[in-house]
Amino acid sequence: MSGNASLIPFRHNQQRIYLIANIATHPDHRRKGIARALTERAMQHAHEKKVDNIWLHVREDNPGAIDLYTKLGFVERARRTSWQASTDSHAPTLKTDIVITSRHPNDWQTQLNWLSRLYPDLLSWHRNWTFTSLRPGLWNWLYLLFVDMNVQQWVAVRNKEMEAALAWIPYGRGESLFCRNR
């Protein structure tokens, strides 16, 4: 096989969206138009299904793909960075005046504002949960207990001021960490 494409359908606000999740070409067959043909076919399929919104993700260190997608009419909407570390890495402990503690209910509005800015609906349509799962309060706690969702949250505090928030949200077969700082 010289290449493949993955197309995933989603719904967001009653709107059908396709995500081109992967366009891959075997290294021995690159620069022969295969990725372009696969992308164009994915776009044609979406058109045949009467889906107007097609999204994809591309790494910034892949200028060939960025050029291809730009030529095909895709427009950059956001840029995100992913970091990875092995779980056995031993980073040195830094001396800091930051304290990590459980999130206090009074921090909710600031956290919500940060999350709304960093993860707007337009770019988070694939998310199968809402920010309200992070809201403090008895009723939300009871709801999360009922649906068996054990959300955990922490904040980084310096001089009694919240500097960052981190939420761990297990769902289905996956889990997410959502972090935001000033």
Residue pairs with C-beta under 8 A, 6 or more apart in sequence:
1 26
2 25
2 26
2 28
2 29
2 34
3 23
3 24
3 25
3 26
3 29
3 34
3 35
3 38
4 22
4 23
4 24
4 38
5 20
5 22
5 23
5 24
5 38
5 39
5 41
5 42
6 20
6 21
6 22
7 18
7 19
7 20
7 21
7 42
7 45
7 46
8 18
8 19
8 21
9 16
9 17
9 18
9 19
9 49
9 51
10 16
10 17
10 18
10 19
10 125
10 126
11 17
12 121
12 125
12 126
13 121
13 125
15 53
15 125
16 49
16 50
16 51
16 53
17 51
17 53
17 54
17 55
17 125
18 42
18 45
18 46
18 49
18 51
18 53
18 54
18 55
19 54
19 55
19 56
19 57
19 126
20 39
20 42
20 54
20 55
20 56
21 56
21 57
23 35
23 38
23 39
23 42
23 56
23 65
25 32
25 34
25 35
25 38
30 64
31 64
35 65
35 68
36 68
36 72
39 68
39 69
39 72
40 72
42 54
43 54
43 72
46 52
46 54
54 74
55 125
56 69
56 74
58 65
58 66
58 69
59 65
60 66
60 79
77 122
77 123
78 123
85 91
97 158
97 159
98 156
98 157
98 158
98 163
99 156
99 157
99 158
100 154
100 155
100 156
100 157
101 154
101 155
101 157
102 153
102 154
102 155
103 111
103 136
103 153
103 154
103 155
103 165
103 167
104 155
105 136
105 137
107 155
107 162
107 165
108 134
108 135
108 136
110 162
110 165
111 134
111 153
111 155
111 162
111 165
111 167
111 180
112 131
112 134
112 135
114 165
114 180
114 181
114 182
115 131
115 134
115 178
115 180
116 131
117 180
118 180
119 127
119 178
127 176
128 171
128 172
129 169
129 171
129 176
132 140
133 140
133 144
133 149
133 151
133 169
134 151
134 153
134 167
134 169
144 150
144 151
149 169
149 170
149 171
150 170
151 167
151 168
151 169
151 170
152 167
152 168
153 165
153 166
153 167
153 168
154 165
154 166
155 162
155 163
155 164
155 165
155 166
156 162
156 163
156 164
156 165
156 166
156 181
157 163
163 181
163 182
164 179
164 180
164 181
164 182
165 179
165 180
165 181
166 177
166 178
166 179
167 177
167 178
167 179
168 175
168 176
168 177
169 175
169 176
169 177
169 178
